[in-house]
Amino acid sequence: MEKNKKRDPLPDSFETIDEFVEFWDTHSTADYPEAFRPIKGKVNLERRRYYRVSLEAQLGAKLEQRARAQGKSLDALVNQILKEQVR
């Protein structure tokens, strides 16, 4: 940050995720070094394999409806069903 440039104060908290996103979309983390601290941790960079399959339209619609009713994503429901069937 330039020495003479004024920065907006960093809010103590954000009411919504939209406020958070708006703030950081328009500000640089480099201007707020005091807000960050180093951490130690491990990162697993192992690549996961993903497969893409096509579903018949009616089957996909039924699965999507069931997933919504269970509060899950379609991916989570399909993975659950397949894991049960593969066992």
N, C-alpha and C positions, 0 to 999 in steps of 0.2 A: 504494500500500500504506500502511496506517496506520503511523504512526511506531513504536508499541509492539507491533505485531503481528509475531510471529515467523514466518519463512518456512522451509519445508523447504529444505535445501541442494539445489542443482541437481546431479544426477548427472553425473559426468565422461563417462559413456557409458551406453547402454542395451543390455541383452543381446538384447532382442527388440523388434520393432515394437510388440508389445502393451504392453510396459513403457513405451515412449515415449508411446503413445497414452494409457495410463492416467495417466501423470504430467501430460501437458498437458490432459487432460480435467478434471483436478482442481486445476490451478494456472493462474495468469494470467501471460502473458508480460510484462505490465506490472510484475510483481514482480521480474523478472530482466533489467533493462536492460543489465547488463554482458554478457549472453550474446548480444547482438545488435549488429550494426554496420551502418551504411548501406552500400548498394552502388549502383553505377551500372549501368544496363542499359536495353535497349530492350524494349518490350512491343508486340507486334503485335496490335492489337485488331480486325484485319480479320475479318469474319464468314465462317465457312466454311459452305458449303451441304451439307446432308446429305439424303439421300433414303431413304425407307423403302419397301421393297417386300415383298410377300407371297410366300412360297415354298410350293410343295406340300409337304405333311408328309413324304413319303418323300424328296424331294430335300433338304429341310432336314436330315433325319436323316443322310443320306449325307454331306452337306457337313460337318456337325458332327463326324461320325466321322473324316472325312479331316483336318479341321482339328486335332482332338485328336491324331491320329497324327503330324502334322507339328509339333506343339507351337505351333500358332498359334491365334488367336481366330477364330471364325467370320467376323467382319467382315474380318479381315486376309485370310483365304483367299478370300472372295467378291470382295473388291476386287482381289486378285491375278489371279484368273481373269477377271474382267471387263476389267481393263486389257489382258491378253493378247488377249482376243477383240476389243477395240475397235481395237487397233493396225492 
